[in-house]
Amino acid sequence: MKMKKYLKYFPIAAGAILGYAYYHFIGCHNGACAIQSNPYFSTIYGAIIGSVFLLPDKKKKQKESDDGE
């Protein structure tokens, strides 16, 4: 039960890891790219992109309201 509580944050952690991996393997090393040249920015950006997957889905909300009627 306790593990289920933390699984909802998995997309944020995965996005942060992928953001750092993007910086490490692909990133812009000459400093011209704002997000790709700094590991902190790319990690935070990845976490933000991961958090997008936590937003509620409109179709799911609509289906739940249709089932209630």
N, C-alpha and C positions, 0 to 999 in steps of 0.2 A: 504494500500500500504506500509506503513512504517513497519507494522508487518512482512510482507513477507521478508523484508530485514534481519530481525533478525532470522527468522525461519531456515535459512540455517546454523546457528551456533548451532542448537539444538543438533546434534549428539555429538559435543564436550562437551557441558554442561552435556548431559546425560551420556557420558562416564566418566566424572569427578565425577559425583554423584555416579555412579555405582562403580568406583574405590575406592572412600572413603567408600562406603557401604561394599565392599569386605574386606577392611582393618578392619572395625569396627566389622563385624560379623564373618569373617573367618580368618582374618590375623594371622600371626605368632607373638606371644607375647614374645618369648624368645630372639628375636633379631637376630636369625640365618638366616632369610630370608631377602634378600636385599629389595625387593619391598614391601613385605607384612608387614614388621615390622615398617614402617614409613608411616604416613598418607599422607605426602606431595608426596612421591614417588608413592604411589598407586593412588593418585588423578591425578597426571600428567600422569602416565602411562595410566589410563583410558581415559583421554582426548586425548592422542595420538591415542589410539585404536579407539575412537570415530571419530577422524579426518580422519581416513582411509575411512570411509563411504562417505566423501566428494570428494574423488578422482574420476575423470571421468572414466566412464565405456568404455572399448574398443568396446563392442558390440554397444553401443549407438553412438559412434563416427563413426563406420563403417556404421551403418544404415543411419546416416545423410549424409555421403558422397555418399552413393549409391542413396539416394533420389534426390540429386542435379544433377545427371547425366541424 
